[in-house]
Amino acid sequence: MKNLIFSLAVLILPFCMLAQQQSSKSKSSDKLYEKGTGKRSIALQNAKGINGSGYEFSPAFYQNGIVYVSYHKNGPIDTNTGKPFFELFYAEMDAQNLPQSGRSFSITINSQVHEGPVSFSRDNNLMYFTRNNLEGGIAKANSKGRVTLKIYEARRGQFDWEGIKALPFNNDEYSCQHPTLSADGNRLFFSSDMPGGYGGYDLYYVEKKDGDWSKPINLGPDVNSSGNEVFPFMHESGTLFFSTNGRGGEGGLDVFSIDISSNEWGPLTNLGTPLNSATDDLGFIINSEATRGYFASDRPGGNGGDDIYMFEADGPLISNEAPMLSAAIIAYDEVTNERIPDAGVRIFQQSEDGFMEGTDLYDVELLPSENGELRMRLVRKNSSDLGKPNMFTDVNGTVNSSIQQGKKYFILITKDGYADGEIQFSSSEASGTQTIRIPMRTRTCTNLDGLVTVHGYGTAVPNALVHVLNLSTNKEELLRSNSKGNFDYCLPANSDYIVTAEKLGYESVTENVSTKNLTGTQPLNLTLKLQPSAGDETVVKEPIRKGSVILLENIYYDFNQYIIRKGAGEELDALAQLMKQYPSMEVELTAHTDSRGNDQYNLELSLKRADSAKRYLIQKGIKGSRIKAMGLGETQIRNRCTDGVECSDEEHQFNRRTEVKVARIDEPVKVQYGEGNPSGGK
């Protein structure tokens, strides 16, 4: 990047060429850092899906991918460099966490000048980005004839980013660039060559007080040097990463880190090889677990210019994670208030949207809709299907454990004779030892653990309708078997029941069960074996019939766009899990829009949304050859809300959906032989 940037100081990264003014490797006499990332093994991969012969750099985490800086080959040309202006691009990840198929990020943010890098708030509703100084849409030079860089803010709008404004600490006479926001959103770190610093570019921060930003505060000599400190990234743990050419190291710009989470800062650490090289390494970001991240480098072996690389470590690269809190978890009887010993305790960490980490905690459920389509959702497994707990309460009904500050948890307690006890707990504002009391109620019913299979085959039957008739009350409950053929229901005591299972293509089957004279708390296990109608093996090979349409209505896209919001693709998660369960399943994925907007725009938007949903599934490990993506725009409106008809948002939402049609499914049939000779002899 040096040769490009050196030719013009007004470019997006004017500091890089300043490295030539000082050999940071030979003139750095104050080696105020520790070197290396310890004994961690780190693997690098070039993100070939987005890297071209030009420049790709400054990745930032956003939704299910990254936003990064590059340019269109045929984009507007900066006459000072002969190269197109830098813009922001977005790329989703594949199953290996490599970014794929970069595309323009925003119409309102990308302009006729340089944009990038960028930083987002944790909810992705607020962004800060670097841009050349603009006034009335035209680049504005300062008293020295330079167009400086400024930091701008934008907010999520209905259709795109809006409310773009320059932050108050910017100045026409010097540059402010490369913003990074703290996890709580109250501190913004950036690089600037404002007067009074220690060298070329220094790192500063501002604090938000009563809605306004403070004056910039220099991070001081523990961070800044006589060289250039640029591209800061603030990790949620309080560790600051940045690039500098003023501290010695491997060569060019090197990535360093420092823990600034407390009053006493940690040592300045050079990340060492392979993250740093003899060339420029910059724009470093790392995930919450501090095990995987991305950065840019112009090291040999790339596609040209700066390339973005992904790295993965065999353990956390940050030792100063959020504090661990001691937690005393107490199980007690909600009626008697007595402590409950020997109760199983499970602790799950929750994501921002409330889902627990790990898809093995959920089953897929398919439900028929009024239109004959299937609706799909992820449902939490019964505690009996989660395996044995790894913790149990002691004689005082207590388990002592540890939780991390700033996280959300779901705590589940189980014991025979009791209904499950559960609680959601947030440690965001917690400090010191936590006491978490979880009430439990004596179980007054018997759990029915059911399974629907095909008679004579080792095949589960999903989406079977199960009737549970209580002969004492004549009350009937309707259940559905999940994608693995399981169902469950809590049967009240001292009653007889008739349980019937049915599904199209099969003969119904009925079994009798009773909770009379039951002792103990063990569940009732029941297997209902359906017989294929007329011995038709096709239904066995098609647990979900070919041609079935599965409706996905709860996929939320960014604005009026086609970027799937993080945590808003749960139905796609369920579809991915279903396709893993049935490896022969191939689907046609079709996106629909409402009638607002012109026909051609909606057609293109629906295709982009279908492609985005396909990429999401690929990211979850589904082969792209099993998914055909199509967009039909507004050609199949499901209600009265056609062009020109005034409708509510809810009515329009009814038309915005993604449909999944089962194009092929041919599961292998496993025959189960009973006692005797498999060939039919006695």
C-alpha angles and dihedrals in degrees: 000000000000098000093050095045097043092062093067130024092202095068123112093263105032093155098069096077091048085075087078090063091065129029096223090190095059104030100046102103096160102069095186096171146082115234132232139012096269118247096326117134110228125194121199129204128183110236091231093169091075105019117102135167092283130055130308116171148133102054119196127190112250129166108309096343144013137288112218142169124259138116141247112253089226096037128121112300125236101223091208093063105019087233129108119265116267115254139178120264132186127215130179122219129251126220090281092052092251116139115247138193104002116213137178111289106208139359094210097046099044108074143158092288135054120296131187169109104066141191129197135207115246092258090049091233095112130048137186120199143170120247138162113267108276131190118181089348092303127107110255122212124211130229090286094051093255125131103220129203124254136187117241134192127217134177132214110263135185095271107011142339112311143171092057111186138161115246116249098244093062118110133196091224098059139021131258113189149150102045122199123183126217117240093256092047094236099107129052118194122198145156124253142166092212115148118274099043131125098252143332102325122005132187118249137173136207127202127220112233122174089344095308131101119243125229114282117275120205114232089224136224095313086072109015126067140176087276129061126297111193145151099041120192120190113209118208090245090066095258115136118211122192143150124248140169093197103077105057121245138130100334141291112007113355128194116242134178135205132180109234096163095114140031091269109060123215125239121288107254130199107216090219127201138006090024091049124048141175089276133053118308116183149142094054119184130170134192127250093266090050091230103103134034149134138246140164129248139167091211118144117279097045129119094258137293112011117346128195115238131194119217131193126192128200090234141004116306090204120071096184099074121163112295119276115233126208112238129194108201113198126194116201140167108257092213103043096023088224119147116253116223126202094025116151115243126201124181120198127184114228129216122230091269092054099255117133117240115259127049089225086079092066140063127206117245124195118200127184117238130212090260093057092256124124123245119207133204141161114248127189115254122245114264089245089064095052097077127240117329116247094216134049132188117253127232088287092054092250136128119191113211142146131250131186121248115247096028137111121233140190113208120197125190123189136181135160110264093027134087112242115278117214141169139178114228130188120200094188094110096024126118133171125009114344125213112203115187117195120189121216130197127214110254113244098182138056118246115236110210105195135185128189115207139161114265110248094011134083091232128122120223114224124201094019115158111240122196118200110191119191105211092198095058100018087230117144128206122199119214136173127221112235127233090285094049095254128136134167139194135173108239117209114237128264098024140112120230140195113211118195129182125196139170136168110272094028138083111246120248131206133200133181122227132174138197093195116122091005117153127192128020103272115133124247112247117209130177117193113199115204120204116220111243111259089353091288106172092190093082090054092054090046107053084167108035119245107254094031113142119220113198120217110191102155102068108120120204129201109266113310085330140096104250108116110228118241110262091013098095101074093130089053088050088054091048091051090051090049093050090050089052091051106038093183093057116115122181144198108221113202126183124204131193133200121256097263112110127031122303097251094047092050092047092053092043092052092050091050090050092050090049090049091052089049091052089049090056091047088052087056091056103267115136113245091227088070093059129067112191121207136169125209099176112200096334094110107045109175099204141024094291100108125141113316096009114124110231139167123256089252091055091049090047089058088066096046103085144123118232125204116202118194101234096176138004125163111160120187112256117232112204117211116208122207127212117311134036114340089216091062101261124131 
